[in-house]
Amino acid sequence: MEILSKSNYDEDEVERRRGIVTADLNRYIAKKYPRLTDAEIVLKSSKSHSVLDVCGVRLKEKGSNKPWFLCLMGKCFTQCTAIKITAQSTSNATSHLSDKHNIIASKTEAHNRNVVSLQKIVVGAGEQFREDPTLWFEINLAAFACQNSLSFNAFESTTWKVIADKLPVGNRGLKTLNLRKHYVEHYVSLKQSFLEMIAEAKEEYNLPFLSLSVDLIQNDLQNRKMIGVRVAYVHNKQLKSHNLAVRGYNPPREAIAQSTASELLVEWLTLILKEYEIIPEKHVLTSCTDSGSDVKKALEKVLPTMREWCMSHLIHLALADAFGSHVDPNKTKNKEMRDFISRCRKVIEKVNKSKTLKLTLENKLAAEFGKNMKLRNSPSHRWSATEDVFVRFLRCWAQIRDSFNDEGISLPLIQD
């Protein structure tokens, strides 16, 4: 049974004992626990995978409705062992099952795995963490906030202060975390490092040597357009690549009226390159973009450079054309393939939305492969990443199917 591990659980014997208890509860329990006379038996749901429902019987004390757990495992059944629990916590009962019967709930086991992983990360933090844990947390929390687009005031809330008060960081604490300060420090440090490396390369080249990548991105979270700028080059027999900027791209209305979109894009791009002492005419040899008309014209006609196709976009278009499957369902020429991809995504969505289904699948995958594995997903407009999704589905298919069956959830990939 998936919710149990490291135990000699006998389902038939437990069910036999359950029948004895539920047939005449007072006869079984009243002598040792008079206060549980006429207690209400909480019936086990057919879909329940709780370790308490599998290994015993839940009771509600008459009058007070206080919850109890009646253990049916091993000698506890003959000794009539009842354990107090609360509506908020069943830790007394789960600890008893773990300590006395070597039975561990899947939720607890998953938590223990996460704790072990966290301990490895903390140990791996090394000397910096031991010397100044507050600074270590500040830097890594700032990086986490940046990667996940957390707002500055998230670390000014009451909830954060409660969490910060419990972190083992010494006297200074983390109740006030100045993200802006850390973002600026990160930016200044990285910018200086990029400037030094680009300057070293300039000394060895007397001709254009940089490859420039530009992308316009719609940030759904902030509901605005961003400009991404990256340069790559070869120096000391190594390929160097620096992400110079991902910034809001919002030209004023007056500028839009007076200039073309490609000219505005080049103007913004030139300002970013200037910060890194890059002169396009002197240092930029090639450029790489998608097929968007604005960026394409900006780098081919206005700048100008030798523009190259972005391989990711090119592969996507080639695969989409080969399979006849357009992202837009109304334009697709291969409805069966597009429907199949959509059902794959629905499987991932169902797993991520259901805590119990996710735990069940994680346990099955850990038992099969000996490590934590997750289902992969890919953007709907990136065909080249879809292979990873299919490979992981094929590898984990048996565990996915069994997990959905155990939870009584229909599997979107299986049609009626």
ZIJO-V748217 format. One record per backbone hydrogen bond with DSSP energy under -0.5 kcal/mol. NH is the residue of the N-H (numbers start at 0). CO is the residue of the C=O. E is the energy in kcal/mol with one decimal. If there is no record, write none. Layout:
<<NH & CO & E> <NH & CO & E>>
//
This chain:
<<3 & 0 & -1.6> <10 & 8 & -0.6> <13 & 9 & -2.2> <14 & 10 & -2.3> <15 & 11 & -1.9> <16 & 12 & -2.2> <17 & 13 & -2.3> <18 & 14 & -1.9> <19 & 15 & -1.5> <20 & 16 & -2.2> <21 & 17 & -2.7> <22 & 18 & -1.5> <23 & 19 & -1.2> <27 & 23 & -1.4> <28 & 24 & -2.6> <29 & 25 & -2.1> <32 & 28 & -2.7> <35 & 32 & -2.1> <36 & 33 & -1.9> <38 & 35 & -1.9> <39 & 59 & -2.6> <41 & 39 & -0.6> <41 & 57 & -2.5> <42 & 40 & -0.8> <47 & 44 & -1.2> <53 & 49 & -1.7> <54 & 50 & -1.9> <55 & 51 & -1.1> <56 & 69 & -2.2> <57 & 41 & -0.6> <58 & 67 & -2.4> <59 & 39 & -2.1> <60 & 65 & -2.9> <63 & 61 & -1.2> <64 & 60 & -2.5> <67 & 58 & -2.3> <68 & 82 & -2.6> <69 & 56 & -3.2> <70 & 68 & -0.6> <70 & 80 & -2.1> <71 & 54 & -2.2> <75 & 72 & -1.4> <76 & 72 & -0.6> <76 & 73 & -1.0> <77 & 73 & -0.5> <78 & 74 & -2.3> <79 & 75 & -0.6> <79 & 76 & -0.7> <80 & 75 & -1.7> <81 & 79 & -0.7> <82 & 68 & -3.0> <84 & 66 & -1.7> <85 & 88 & -2.5> <93 & 89 & -2.4> <94 & 90 & -2.6> <95 & 91 & -1.7> <96 & 92 & -2.4> <97 & 93 & -2.0> <98 & 94 & -3.0> <99 & 95 & -2.9> <100 & 95 & -0.6> <100 & 96 & -1.1> <101 & 97 & -0.9> <102 & 96 & -2.2> <103 & 4 & -0.7> <108 & 104 & -2.6> <109 & 105 & -2.7> <110 & 106 & -2.1> <111 & 107 & -2.6> <112 & 108 & -2.0> <113 & 109 & -2.0> <114 & 110 & -2.3> <115 & 111 & -2.3> <116 & 112 & -2.3> <117 & 113 & -2.5> <118 & 114 & -2.4> <119 & 115 & -2.0> <120 & 116 & -1.9> <121 & 117 & -2.5> <122 & 118 & -2.7> <123 & 119 & -2.5> <124 & 120 & -0.9> <124 & 121 & -0.7> <125 & 122 & -1.3> <127 & 124 & -0.7> <129 & 125 & -1.7> <130 & 126 & -2.5> <131 & 127 & -2.1> <135 & 131 & -2.1> <136 & 132 & -2.5> <137 & 133 & -2.5> <138 & 134 & -2.6> <139 & 135 & -2.2> <140 & 136 & -2.8> <141 & 137 & -2.1> <142 & 138 & -2.0> <143 & 139 & -2.3> <144 & 140 & -2.7> <145 & 141 & -2.1> <146 & 142 & -2.6> <147 & 143 & -1.7> <148 & 145 & -1.0> <149 & 144 & -2.6> <153 & 150 & -1.1> <154 & 151 & -1.5> <155 & 152 & -1.6> <156 & 153 & -0.6> <160 & 156 & -1.7> <161 & 157 & -1.9> <162 & 158 & -2.0> <163 & 159 & -3.3> <164 & 160 & -1.6> <165 & 161 & -0.6> <165 & 162 & -1.4> <166 & 162 & -0.6> <166 & 163 & -0.9> <168 & 166 & -2.0> <176 & 154 & -0.6> <176 & 174 & -0.5> <177 & 175 & -0.5> <178 & 176 & -1.4> <181 & 177 & -1.6> <182 & 178 & -2.9> <183 & 179 & -2.4> <184 & 180 & -2.3> <185 & 181 & -2.8> <186 & 182 & -2.6> <187 & 183 & -2.9> <188 & 184 & -2.3> <189 & 185 & -2.7> <190 & 186 & -3.0> <191 & 187 & -2.2> <192 & 188 & -1.9> <193 & 189 & -2.8> <194 & 190 & -2.7> <195 & 191 & -2.1> <196 & 192 & -2.1> <197 & 193 & -2.7> <198 & 194 & -2.3> <199 & 195 & -1.9> <200 & 196 & -1.7> <201 & 197 & -2.3> <202 & 198 & -1.5> <203 & 199 & -0.5> <203 & 200 & -1.2> <204 & 200 & -0.8> <204 & 201 & -0.8> <208 & 282 & -1.9> <209 & 282 & -2.8> <210 & 231 & -2.8> <211 & 209 & -0.5> <211 & 285 & -2.5> <212 & 229 & -3.5> <213 & 287 & -1.6> <214 & 227 & -2.0> <216 & 214 & -0.5> <216 & 225 & -2.9> <218 & 216 & -0.8> <218 & 223 & -2.8> <219 & 217 & -1.0> <222 & 218 & -1.3> <223 & 218 & -1.4> <225 & 216 & -3.7> <226 & 246 & -3.1> <227 & 214 & -3.1> <228 & 244 & -2.6> <229 & 212 & -2.5> <230 & 241 & -2.2> <231 & 210 & -2.2> <232 & 239 & -2.2> <234 & 237 & -2.8> <237 & 234 & -1.3> <239 & 232 & -3.6> <239 & 237 & -0.6> <241 & 230 & -2.6> <243 & 228 & -1.5> <243 & 241 & -1.0> <244 & 228 & -1.6> <246 & 226 & -2.2> <248 & 224 & -3.2> <249 & 247 & -0.6> <255 & 251 & -1.9> <256 & 252 & -1.8> <257 & 253 & -1.4> <258 & 254 & -1.8> <263 & 259 & -2.2> <264 & 260 & -2.0> <265 & 261 & -2.0> <266 & 262 & -2.0> <267 & 263 & -2.3> <268 & 264 & -2.6> <269 & 265 & -2.8> <270 & 266 & -1.6> <271 & 267 & -1.7> <272 & 268 & -2.4> <273 & 269 & -2.1> <274 & 270 & -1.1> <274 & 271 & -0.5> <275 & 271 & -0.6> <275 & 272 & -1.1> <276 & 273 & -1.8> <277 & 272 & -2.3> <278 & 276 & -0.6> <279 & 277 & -0.6> <281 & 278 & -1.0> <282 & 278 & -3.1> <283 & 278 & -0.5> <283 & 279 & -1.8> <284 & 209 & -2.7> <284 & 282 & -0.5> <285 & 209 & -1.6> <286 & 305 & -2.0> <287 & 211 & -2.8> <288 & 307 & -1.3> <295 & 291 & -2.3> <296 & 292 & -2.4> <297 & 293 & -2.3> <298 & 294 & -2.0> <299 & 295 & -1.8> <300 & 296 & -2.7> <301 & 296 & -1.5> <302 & 297 & -2.3> <304 & 298 & -2.6> <305 & 284 & -1.6> <306 & 304 & -1.0> <307 & 286 & -3.3> <309 & 288 & -1.4> <310 & 308 & -0.6> <313 & 309 & -2.6> <314 & 310 & -3.0> <315 & 311 & -2.0> <316 & 312 & -2.5> <317 & 313 & -2.4> <318 & 314 & -2.7> <319 & 315 & -2.8> <320 & 316 & -2.2> <321 & 317 & -2.5> <322 & 318 & -2.6> <323 & 319 & -0.7> <324 & 319 & -1.4> <325 & 323 & -0.7> <328 & 326 & -0.6> <330 & 327 & -1.9> <331 & 327 & -1.1> <332 & 323 & -2.6> <333 & 323 & -0.8> <337 & 333 & -2.0> <338 & 334 & -2.6> <339 & 335 & -2.1> <340 & 336 & -2.4> <341 & 337 & -2.1> <342 & 338 & -2.1> <343 & 339 & -2.0> <344 & 340 & -2.0> <345 & 341 & -1.7> <346 & 342 & -1.8> <347 & 343 & -1.7> <348 & 344 & -2.4> <349 & 345 & -2.4> <350 & 346 & -2.3> <351 & 347 & -2.5> <352 & 348 & -1.8> <353 & 349 & -1.5> <354 & 352 & -0.7> <357 & 353 & -2.3> <358 & 354 & -2.2> <359 & 355 & -2.5> <360 & 356 & -2.4> <361 & 357 & -2.6> <362 & 358 & -2.4> <363 & 359 & -1.9> <364 & 360 & -2.7> <365 & 361 & -2.5> <366 & 362 & -2.2> <367 & 363 & -2.0> <368 & 364 & -3.0> <369 & 365 & -1.7> <381 & 378 & -1.9> <382 & 380 & -0.5> <384 & 381 & -0.7> <385 & 382 & -1.6> <386 & 382 & -0.5> <387 & 384 & -0.6> <388 & 384 & -0.9> <389 & 385 & -2.2> <390 & 386 & -2.8> <391 & 387 & -2.1> <392 & 388 & -2.0> <393 & 389 & -2.6> <394 & 390 & -2.2> <395 & 391 & -2.1> <396 & 393 & -0.7> <399 & 395 & -2.5> <400 & 396 & -2.9> <401 & 397 & -2.3> <402 & 398 & -2.1> <403 & 399 & -2.2> <404 & 400 & -2.0> <405 & 401 & -2.7> <406 & 402 & -1.8> <407 & 403 & -0.6> <407 & 404 & -0.9> <408 & 403 & -2.6> <411 & 409 & -0.6> <413 & 410 & -2.0> <414 & 412 & -0.7>>
//
